């Protein structure tokens, strides 16, 4: 399974909504205090999936991108 990471500072941009959906799906993830992507963090929701930056305009779009990536691991 892929390693999914979120920055707790990205909650205001919608990461918290994505996290809640992943929790409901039973998908494991990590929340870090800082992932070092401060520019992206202030602009839009993002996550790291196996250390690859995944960005989106909306939380729903980010959730769908993460789900698509995770499907590749099945």
Secondary structure as GFF3:
##gff-version 3
##sequence-region A 1 74
A	DSSP	beta_strand	4	7	.	.	.	ID=ss1
A	DSSP	three_ten_helix	8	13	.	.	.	ID=ss2
A	DSSP	alpha_helix	15	24	.	.	.	ID=ss3
A	DSSP	beta_strand	30	32	.	.	.	ID=ss4
A	DSSP	alpha_helix	38	43	.	.	.	ID=ss5
A	DSSP	beta_strand	46	49	.	.	.	ID=ss6
A	DSSP	beta_strand	52	55	.	.	.	ID=ss7
A	DSSP	alpha_helix	59	71	.	.	.	ID=ss8
###
